[in-house]
């Protein structure tokens, strides 16, 4: 573009010589060399000075020549296109837009000055006509370059978008594959249906993670204790809500399950002692990162130990309640709520306080419910409010005559209906057990 404008100055100089318009020659020669400065700076790898010099020079050149020649040469119209040049050469588009506004302002100013002031040099009409044609040719050339620039820029953006979309698709697949693999790993740590079916006569499990992987989990194991027959195991069951959800929650859940398993392997069978041992282990493991928040993660959990041989349920509760629906002689159910310890299994102000060991004589017809806070904390309904525990009690108490599978379906339908189009707030885990 610099060379084209320099060539334009040569044409103007040639026309001035042909028409003996010698007063124009100093201006055209001066701007000829000015237009060569930018290529020289580019040759010296001085890109930024070249841009600024080339952006400013055409505007100054047009203003000067327009004041010298007057309106006849059509030089002022060149300002309509000089403002396009900075848009093309500056990466920061706002700089180009400022120059464009300056060019438009210069055009309006020149129009007023040419209407009210006489030109500095009286130029022959034939010379002005020649200048006008030359100006229009250059203007058309700049418009062509401007069009090509935006076409190329558009194609470049489209190619970048295609590349970025392909990259996003690839990354999404990688992330999805990783999460699916993580889901399989997490499920391998949870209680299998085999161990649940083997130890629980009648139950249902409604497990609905917010994402593919979950901070909520259910875990179970069987172990012999000194209080039971050597040939009979006690059944240990946990429903828990780990800190966080999604991938962080899933990682935390695996750590929590590992710590629970280690507690049992170390000989702990009392639910309170299992939680005490697990809490200590979690804090020790998490404090290794050295941060102030280390060890504050953990879980809220309902941990049950079934001694079915003696019809005794031992349990410990950390921020998670346990609900027992017990039928009377008229087969009407009474709700008995067992309050939890108001502390998590993890770092806490009361972390040195042991968990409470609770015991319950269970009998045929009892129905136990273990759950995390995902269901009652779900927003929805006609007013977008939380479901809350009171409504969950009502839902369960009105459905105790249903079979376990039917009750699970009702629970699921109720949750989905309540949530509606709103985002799921948290992981959901709810378990019902018929004794």
C-alpha positions in Angstrom: 0.0 0.0 0.0 2.9 2.3 0.8 4.4 1.6 -2.6 1.0 2.2 -4.4 0.7 5.6 -2.6 4.3 6.5 -3.5 3.5 5.6 -7.1 0.4 7.9 -6.9 2.8 10.7 -5.8 4.9 9.9 -8.9 1.8 10.2 -11.1 0.9 13.5 -9.5 4.5 14.8 -10.0 4.4 13.7 -13.6 1.0 15.4 -14.2 2.4 18.6 -12.6 5.4 18.6 -14.9 3.2 18.0 -18.0 0.8 20.8 -17.0 3.6 23.0 -15.7 2.0 23.1 -12.2 5.3 23.5 -10.5 4.0 24.6 -7.1 2.5 21.1 -6.5 5.8 19.3 -7.2 7.4 20.0 -3.8 4.4 18.6 -2.0 4.2 15.5 -4.1 8.0 14.8 -3.9 7.8 15.3 -0.1 5.0 12.8 0.4 6.6 10.4 -2.1 9.6 10.0 0.3 7.2 10.0 3.3 5.4 7.0 1.9 8.7 5.1 1.6 9.4 5.6 5.3 7.0 2.9 6.4 8.5 0.2 4.1 12.0 1.2 5.4 10.9 0.8 9.0 9.3 -2.6 8.2 12.6 -3.6 6.5 14.3 -2.7 9.9 11.7 -4.8 11.7 10.3 -1.6 13.4 6.7 -2.8 13.0 5.0 -0.5 15.5 6.6 2.8 14.3 5.8 1.8 10.7 2.2 1.3 11.6 1.8 4.6 13.3 3.7 6.5 10.6 1.7 4.9 7.8 -1.6 5.6 9.7 -0.8 9.3 10.2 0.9 10.2 6.9 -2.0 9.7 4.5 -4.4 11.8 6.7 -1.9 14.7 6.9 -1.1 14.4 3.2 -4.7 14.6 2.2 -5.4 17.6 4.5 -2.4 19.5 3.2 -3.1 18.8 -0.5 -6.8 19.6 -0.1 -6.0 23.0 1.4 -3.5 23.7 -1.4 -5.6 22.6 -4.4 -9.0 23.3 -3.1 -12.1 21.2 -3.7 -11.7 20.6 -7.4 -9.2 17.6 -7.1 -11.5 15.6 -4.9 -8.7 15.0 -2.4 -11.0 15.2 0.6 -12.8 12.1 -0.5 -9.6 10.2 0.0 -10.1 10.7 3.7 -13.2 8.4 3.6 -10.8 5.6 2.8 -7.6 6.6 4.7 -9.5 5.9 7.9 -9.8 2.2 6.7 -6.1 1.8 6.7 -5.5 1.8 10.5 -8.3 -0.7 11.0 -6.4 -3.1 8.8 -2.9 -2.6 10.3 -3.6 -2.3 14.0 -4.4 -5.5 16.0 -6.3 -3.3 18.5 -9.4 -2.4 16.6 -10.2 0.6 18.8 -7.1 2.4 17.6 -8.2 1.9 14.0 -11.7 3.1 14.9 -10.2 6.3 16.4 -8.3 7.0 13.3 -11.4 6.4 11.2 -13.3 8.9 13.3 -10.4 11.4 12.8 -10.6 10.8 9.1 -14.4 11.5 9.0 -13.9 14.6 11.1 -11.2 15.7 8.8 -13.5 15.2 5.8 -16.2 17.4 7.4 -13.7 20.0 8.4 -12.2 20.2 4.9 -15.6 20.4 3.4 -16.3 23.5 5.5 -12.9 25.0 4.9 -13.1 24.5 1.2 -16.5 26.1 1.1 -15.3 29.2 3.0 -11.6 29.6 2.1 -9.8 30.0 -1.2 -7.2 27.4 -2.2 -3.6 28.3 -1.7 -2.7 27.5 -5.3 -5.0 28.1 -8.3 -4.7 24.9 -10.3 -5.8 24.5 -13.9 -9.2 22.6 -14.2 -7.6 20.0 -16.5 -5.0 19.3 -13.9 -7.6 19.1 -11.1 -9.6 16.6 -13.2 -6.5 14.4 -13.7 -5.9 14.6 -9.9 -9.5 13.6 -9.3 -9.3 10.5 -11.5 -6.1 9.5 -9.9 -7.6 10.0 -6.5 -10.6 7.8 -7.4 -8.3 5.1 -8.7 -6.4 5.0 -5.4 -9.7 5.1 -3.4 -10.9 2.1 -5.4 -7.7 0.3 -4.7 -7.9 0.9 -1.0 -11.5 -0.2 -0.9 -10.4 -3.4 -2.8 -7.7 -4.0 -0.2 -10.1 -3.3 2.6 -12.6 -5.8 1.2 -9.9 -8.4 0.7 -8.7 -7.8 4.3 -12.1 -8.4 5.8 -12.7 -11.4 3.5 -9.3 -12.9 4.6 -10.0 -12.0 8.2 -13.4 -13.6 8.0 -11.9 -16.8 6.5 -9.2 -16.8 9.1 -11.8 -16.4 11.9 -13.9 -19.2 10.4 -10.8 -21.5 10.2 -10.0 -20.7 13.8 -13.5 -21.4 14.9 -13.4 -24.7 13.0 -10.1 -25.6 14.7 -11.3 -24.5 18.1 -14.6 -26.4 17.7 -12.6 -29.5 16.7 -10.3 -29.0 19.7 -13.3 -28.5 22.1 -15.0 -31.6 20.7 -11.8 -33.6 21.2 -11.3 -32.2 24.8 -14.9 -32.8 25.6 -14.5 -36.5 24.5 -11.4 -36.8 26.6 -13.1 -35.3 29.6 -16.2 -37.4 29.1 -14.2 -40.6 28.7 -12.2 -39.7 31.8 -15.3 -39.0 33.8 -17.0 -42.2 32.6 -13.8 -44.1 33.7 -13.9 -42.3 37.0 -17.5 -43.3 37.4 -16.6 -47.0 37.0 -13.8 -46.6 39.5 -16.1 -44.9 42.0 -18.8 -47.6 41.6 -16.2 -50.3 42.3 -15.7 -48.7 45.8 -19.4 -48.6 46.6 -21.5 -51.4 48.0 -22.4 -54.0 45.3 -26.0 -55.1 44.8 -24.9 -58.6 45.8 -23.8 -57.6 49.3 -27.0 -55.5 49.7 -29.3 -58.3 48.5 -27.5 -60.8 50.6 -27.9 -58.9 53.9 -31.1 -56.9 53.4 -34.3 -58.8 52.9 -36.2 -55.8 51.5 -34.9 -52.4 50.6 -34.7 -49.8 47.9 -32.0 -47.4 46.9 -32.6 -44.1 45.1 -29.2 -42.8 44.0 -29.2 -39.8 41.7 -25.8 -38.0 41.3 -25.8 -34.3 40.2 -23.1 -35.3 37.7 -21.7 -38.6 36.4 -19.6 -39.0 39.5 -20.8 -38.2 43.0 -19.9 -36.9 46.4 -22.7 -39.0 47.9 -22.1 -42.7 48.3 -23.4 -45.9 49.9 -21.0 -48.5 51.3 -21.3 -51.8 53.0 -19.3 -54.7 54.3 -19.7 -57.8 56.5 -17.4 -58.7 59.4 -17.3 -61.1 62.3 -17.3 -59.6 65.8 -16.9 -60.9 69.3 -20.6 -60.3 70.0 -21.8 -62.6 67.3 -21.7 -66.2 66.4 -18.5 -67.1 64.7 -20.4 -68.3 61.7 -22.5 -65.2 61.5 -21.3 -61.8 60.4 -22.6 -58.4 61.3 -23.6 -56.2 58.4 -22.1 -52.6 58.3 -23.9 -50.0 56.1 -23.2 -46.4 55.4 -25.0 -43.7 53.5 -22.8 -40.6 53.3 -22.4 -37.2 51.7 -18.8 -36.2 51.0 -17.6 -32.6 50.8 -18.3 -31.3 47.3 -19.9 -33.0 44.3 -18.8 -33.9 40.8 -15.1 -35.0 40.4 -13.8 -33.4 43.6 -16.7 -35.0 45.6 -16.0 -38.4 43.9 -12.3 -38.2 44.9 -13.3 -37.3 48.4 -15.8 -40.2 48.5 -13.2 -42.7 47.5 -10.9 -41.4 50.3 -13.8 -41.6 52.8 -14.6 -45.2 51.8 -11.0 -46.1 52.0 -10.8 -44.7 55.5 -13.9 -46.5 56.5 -12.5 -49.8 55.2 -9.3 -49.2 57.0 -11.1 -48.6 60.3 -12.9 -52.0 59.9 -9.7 -53.7 58.9 -8.1 -52.3 62.0 -10.7 -54.2 64.1 -13.2 -51.4 64.7 -16.8 -52.7 64.6 -18.6 -50.3 66.9 -20.1 -47.6 64.6 -18.9 -44.7 66.8 -15.4 -46.1 67.0 -15.4 -46.6 63.2 -16.3 -43.0 62.7 -13.7 -41.8 65.3 -11.0 -43.9 63.6 -12.1 -42.7 60.1 -12.1 -39.0 61.2 -8.6 -39.3 62.5 -7.4 -41.0 59.3 -9.1 -38.4 57.1 -7.6 -35.5 59.0 -4.1 -37.1 58.9 -4.3 -37.7 55.2 -5.7 -34.2 54.2 -3.3 -32.2 56.4 -0.4 -33.2 54.2 -1.1 -30.5 51.7 -0.1 -27.9 54.3 -2.9 -25.5 53.5 -5.0 -23.7 56.2 -8.1 -25.6 54.9 -6.4 -29.0 55.1 -8.5 -31.6 56.8 -11.7 -29.6 56.7 -13.1 -31.9 54.1 -14.8 -35.1 55.0 -18.3 -36.4 55.1 -21.7 -36.4 56.8 -22.7 -40.0 57.3 -25.2 -42.4 58.8 -23.4 -45.6 59.8 -25.4 -48.7 60.8 -24.2 -52.0 62.2 -26.8 -54.7 62.0 -26.7 -57.5 64.5 -29.6 -59.4 63.0 -28.8 -62.5 65.1 -29.8 -60.5 68.2 -32.1 -58.1 66.4 -30.0 -55.1 67.5 -29.1 -52.1 65.4 -26.0 -50.2 66.5 -25.5 -46.8 64.8 -23.6 -43.5 64.8 -24.8 -40.4 63.0 -22.6 -37.5 61.8 -24.8 -34.6 60.7 -27.2 -37.1 59.0 -30.3 -38.3 60.9 -31.9 -41.7 60.9 -35.7 -42.1 60.6 -37.5 -45.2 61.9 -41.1 -45.8 61.0 -42.5 -48.4 63.5 -46.0 -49.9 63.2 -48.3 -50.2 66.2 -51.0 -52.8 66.9 -53.3 -51.1 64.4 -50.6 -51.1 61.8 -50.3 -47.3 62.0 -46.7 -46.1 61.7 -45.0 -43.9 64.3 -42.0 -41.9 63.2 -39.0 -42.0 65.5 -36.2 -39.6 64.7 -32.7 -40.2 65.9 -30.7 -37.0 66.0 -27.1 -37.0 64.7 -24.0 -35.6 66.3 -23.7 -32.0 65.0 -20.2 -32.5 63.5 -18.8 -34.1 60.4 -16.3 -36.9 60.0 -13.4 -34.5 59.4 -11.7 -31.5 60.9 -14.1 -29.6 63.2 -14.1 -27.5 66.3 -15.3 -30.6 68.2 -13.1 -33.1 66.4 -11.7 -34.4 69.7 -15.2 -35.2 70.9 -16.1 -38.9 70.2 -19.1 -39.8 68.2 -22.2 -41.1 70.0 -22.8 -44.8 69.9 -26.6 -45.4 69.7 -28.4 -48.7 70.0 -31.9 -49.8 68.9 -33.8 -53.0 69.3 -35.3 -53.7 65.9 -38.3 -55.8 65.2 -40.3 -57.1 62.2 -42.2 -54.4 60.4 -39.7 -51.6 61.2 -38.8 -49.4 58.2 -35.5 -47.4 58.3 -34.6 -44.5 56.1 -31.1 -43.2 55.5 -30.5 -40.2 53.3 -28.3 -37.2 52.5 -29.4 -33.6 52.2 -29.7 -33.6 48.4 -33.4 -34.4 48.3 -34.7 -31.9 50.9 -32.4 -29.2 49.7 -33.5 -29.4 46.1 -35.1 -26.2 44.7 -38.3 -26.5 42.7 -42.1 -26.7 43.0 -44.4 -23.8 42.0 -42.3 -21.2 43.9 -38.8 -22.5 43.3 -38.2 -23.3 47.0 -36.5 -26.1 48.8 -38.3 -29.4 49.2 -37.4 -29.5 52.9 -37.3 -32.4 55.5 -41.0 -31.9 56.6 -42.2 -32.6 53.1 -39.9 -35.6 52.8 -41.4 -37.0 56.0 -44.9 -36.5 54.6 -43.9 -38.2 51.3 -42.5 -41.3 53.1 -45.1 -41.6 55.8 -47.9 -41.5 53.2 -46.2 -44.2 51.1 -45.3 -46.9 53.6 -48.0 -49.3 52.4 -46.3 -49.5 49.0 -43.9 -52.1 48.0 -40.2 -51.1 48.1 -39.9 -50.9 44.3 -43.1 -48.8 44.1 -42.0 -46.5 46.8 -38.7 -46.0 45.0 -40.5 -45.1 41.8 -42.7 -42.6 43.8 -39.7 -41.0 45.4 -38.0 -40.6 42.0 -41.1 -39.2 40.3 -41.6 -36.8 43.2 -38.0 -35.5 43.0 -38.1 -35.1 39.2 -41.5 -33.3 39.3 -40.4 -31.0 42.1 -37.1 -30.1 40.3 -38.9 -29.5 37.0 -36.6 -27.5 34.7 -34.4 -26.2 37.5 -30.8 -27.5 37.8 -30.2 -30.3 40.3 -28.8 -28.7 43.4 -26.8 -31.6 44.8 -26.2 -35.4 44.7 -29.2 -37.4 46.1 -29.0 -40.6 48.0 -32.0 -42.1 49.9 -32.3 -45.6 51.1 -35.3 -47.4 52.7 -34.8 -50.7 54.6 -37.7 -53.0 55.7 -36.8 -55.2 58.7 
